[in-house]
Each structure stands twice: as structure tokens, then as C-alpha cells.
Amino acid sequence: MIQDTIKALSDPSRRKILELLKKKNMTRGEILRYFDMTGATLSHHLSILKKRGLVQDTKVGTFVYYEINTTVIEDVLRWLTSITNGTEENPDEKNG
């Protein structure tokens, strides 16, 4: 639901993760270098982003790479735009 996606985006660490992944796909270890947090805390943030569809992961050999999923972000932007221009669009109906 859109409120869950917005809640996931409200955390500064999760927004920073998305900013990093915007540049390139990264492993958890690569992402962790940019933060002063434990691996478990980063895994928690990644789990929330994955659950909301904002990131996806792909296993390549022994590594798991995370990448941004812009489709969900585009849906949120479309919904916000619909508010400002007065159109009726509800992404929750489309995405369940």
C-alpha cells in the first residue's frame, strides 16, 4: 500500500541506500561501507525496502546484488502528481 511505501521512504538511511543504488547495483558489504551501522541493521533496512518493492536482489555466484526498482517510485510520483492536478488515480487499487 502507498502509505507503507511512504513510511519506508521516510527513513534517512533507507533513502541513502536508494541514492547509492541509483548509481549502481551493490552488495550488502558495499552498501555497508557508507554507513555507521551493523550488518544486521542494514539487513533490516534492506528487508523493508525489498518488502515494499523499492529494491530487488539478484544472486550472482556467492554474492547478492541489490538494485533499485524505480517502478514503485514512479507509482508514488504518479499518485502525488494526481493530487496536484486533480485527477483520480489510486496506485493501491492497481498494486493491491
C-alpha positions in Angstrom: 0.0 0.0 0.0 1.1 3.5 -0.7 1.3 4.5 3.0 3.7 1.6 3.6 5.9 2.7 0.8 6.0 6.3 2.0 6.8 5.1 5.5 9.7 3.1 4.1 10.9 6.2 2.3 10.6 8.3 5.4 13.8 6.8 7.0 17.0 8.8 6.0 19.1 5.6 5.9 16.8 3.9 3.5 16.7 7.0 1.3 20.5 7.0 1.3 20.5 3.3 0.3 18.3 4.2 -2.7 20.6 7.0 -3.6 23.6 4.6 -3.6 21.7 2.0 -5.7 20.6 4.7 -8.1 24.3 4.8 -9.2 25.0 1.1 -9.4 23.9 -2.3 -8.1 25.7 -3.2 -4.9 26.2 -6.0 -2.4 25.3 -5.6 1.2 29.0 -5.3 2.1 29.5 -2.5 -0.5 26.5 -0.6 0.9 27.6 -1.1 4.5 30.8 0.9 3.8 28.7 4.1 3.5 27.1 3.7 6.9 28.0 3.6 10.6 25.7 0.7 11.5 25.8 -3.0 12.0 25.3 -5.5 9.2 22.1 -6.7 11.0 20.7 -3.1 11.0 21.5 -2.7 7.3 19.9 -6.1 6.6 16.7 -4.8 8.4 16.6 -1.7 6.2 17.2 -3.7 3.0 14.4 -6.1 4.1 12.0 -3.2 4.5 12.9 -1.8 1.1 12.5 -5.2 -0.5 9.2 -5.9 1.2 7.9 -2.6 -0.2 9.2 -3.4 -3.7 11.7 -0.5 -3.7 14.7 -2.8 -4.2 15.2 -6.2 -5.5 18.1 -8.6 -5.2 19.9 -11.0 -7.6 22.3 -13.7 -6.6 25.4 -13.9 -8.8 27.6 -16.7 -7.6 28.1 -16.3 -3.9 27.2 -12.6 -4.0 23.7 -11.0 -3.7 23.4 -7.7 -5.5 20.8 -5.1 -4.7 19.2 -2.8 -7.3 16.7 -0.1 -7.1 13.2 -0.8 -8.5 12.0 2.5 -9.9 8.6 1.2 -10.9 7.3 1.6 -7.3 8.8 5.1 -7.0 7.2 6.0 -10.3 3.8 4.8 -9.0 4.2 7.0 -5.9 5.2 10.0 -8.0 2.2 9.4 -10.3 -0.1 9.3 -7.3 1.3 12.5 -5.9 1.0 14.2 -9.3 -2.6 13.1 -9.5 -3.2 15.0 -6.2 -1.8 18.2 -7.5 -3.5 18.1 -10.9 -6.9 16.9 -9.6 -7.0 13.5 -11.5 -8.4 10.4 -9.8 -5.7 7.7 -9.6 -5.1 5.2 -6.7 -2.0 3.1 -7.0 -3.2 0.9 -4.2 -6.1 -0.4 -6.4 -3.6 -1.3 -9.1 -1.0 -2.9 -6.8 -3.3 -4.5 -4.3 
